[in-house]
Structure formats: C-alpha cells, structure tokens
C-alpha cells in the first residue's frame, strides 16, 4: 500500500477506535460503579474529577462526604456497607486524609473478599492530573505501586534514546552556534559559556553548561537565587536565547557525557536541593534518574521561583519517574517543540 494511503488508513482506524472506545465507556451497563471513601477536600476533588471524566468509564454511586450529621467511623462504615449492598459497587477508592482510626477496616475487608476492588486515591488522582500529589502520599504507595521501572535493560534503552536525540539535535543546531557566540560577545562582556554546579543522579553534583544569558556579575551581591520574570540581570541577547531555548544547547554535551538525559527532571543547584529536601516530602526521589534538558514538569507547569512552585513541579517529576517510557519521552519532546514554536520560554 502506498505511504499516503497507509497513513490515511491508520488515521481513520485510530479515529474509529477512539470514537468506539469513548462511546462504549459512556454506556451505563459497561461503567464501573465506584464508592469514594473520604470526606475532605482531596475526596471532593476525586469525586468531581471522576464525574467530569466520562472516558474513565466509572460512575460514582456514593461517597462518605455526602453523609449528614456527625461523621463518625460507625456512620461511615454503615453508609459504605449500605451503598455497596444497594448500589452493586465494583470498586472502593479510599481518599481519607488520615488513615489511623478513620477507616472501616472490617467492612473493607469483607468487601474485598466479595470481589470488590479496594484502591488508594493517589492512583486515580494521578491518572486525572498527570502528577503524583505528595501531601497525602504514603511511603507504602510508592513501594507497592506499579511503575518505577529501573531494570538494566530499560535504563540502557533510555540512555540510548538520549544519546541519539542529543546527537541528532546537536547536528541540526551546529550552524547556529557561531552566531549565538557572536551575539553573546557583542551584547555584554564576559565568557560565552556559563558553568554551574547541579545535582544529578544519586545526588552526585556535576557541572551544567549553558550559553550565558545574564550579566557576568549577576550573583555577586545576592548569591544563589532563582531568576524572576523580567529579571534585570538578563541581557538582551540572553532574553532571546531563553525564549527560544537556544541557551540550553551546551547541555547536549552533558547528555553525551552521561551527567544528564534528554528527558527527565530539571537538575537543581545544590544550595536549593538541601533546602527543598527539608521542606518538601519525597524531594530526593527525583534523583533516582538522570536529570533532563526538558521534562514532564517543564511542559506541564509554568516556570516558577517559589517553594510552592518547586512542590508542584516535583509532583509532575514523580509522575514521570513512575511512568517513564520511550512513548512518554517522545510526548515530552513533542510538547517542548510546541512550546518553543509558540515562544513560551523558560528561565
């Protein structure tokens, strides 16, 4: 079959399949009946998300947040049992803010033995948001959850993909490098390259290279600081390089050396890592893989320079580490290209 016809056939087939799947997932007799066990803001977000995402193929038939009066353990247990008996519940999703003394363990065990699936809310919130929330995350979920593939074969495949992508991109941008170097030199005094310590895989520090986009004395008075929007330290040429991401080109050398991957969590400075590790739960988990030039957090979240921004980006980084695959890497690269073409630069 000629290539254009094959492409058209695949596109039509994919459209038919997606349309059929969407239609089937919305049929009442094929939808899973779900009970949400939880009363707080997290449970409410879960219920709203499940009810607004028909493609997930579930129907919320009850949740303990609808209970009236005192929310005692006995009342929650009674409501769960009654709903499960009357509503033919297929799955219970636990979204309690604190598990100790608030979960009807015996009722859940009986339902589990009758074939009802019992799951933690983190997995469902992950599916709907593309991130793993850290505030109500238990270590046991990280230990037993699917994903987190670190087998030698997978790591070799990921490394090969990074090398190939970096080599191809380096060849493509090679003609631009002399012009970038000239623009930096004419715009402000100082070196063309900027070298900075960053924290990589297993907490090992390395030197990350970028084209210089700030004044040579940018941190002479302040020390290590995050850049701000419209930062006066950024040079005219540097602003253009940041918007187009051309300042990241020297990091391709870091990928070829093995300090970085093409896709992964952005490497942070040691001064910030020490602080963020104290303030944000599970921050150190992001160091189990090589950091990347671009990543899931970079394409899903804006540039940020606050503790809350760092917490939000970590949640996207955890999602990437848990679900890392060549397909996800390709999606990140595609989204990065879109961001660059649309002029959404990073600092």
Secondary structure, DSSP 8 states (H G I E B T S, - for coil): --HHHHHHHHHHHHHHHHHHHHHHHT-GGGSEEEEEE--SHHHHHHHHHHHH-GGG-EEEEEEGGG--S---HHHHHHHHHHHHHHHT--EEEE--S--TTTS-HHHHHHHHHTT-EEEEHHHHHHHHHSS--STT--HHHHHHSS-----HHHHHHHHHHHHHHHHHHHHHHHHHHHHHHHHHHHHSSS-SEEEEEEE-GGG-EEEEEEE--B-TTTTTTT-S----TT-TTB-HHHHHHHHHTGGGTTHHHHHHHTSEEEESS----HHHHHHHHHHSTTGGGGGGS-EEEE-HHHHHS----SHHHHHHHHHHHHHHHHH--HHHHHHHHHHHHHHHHTT----
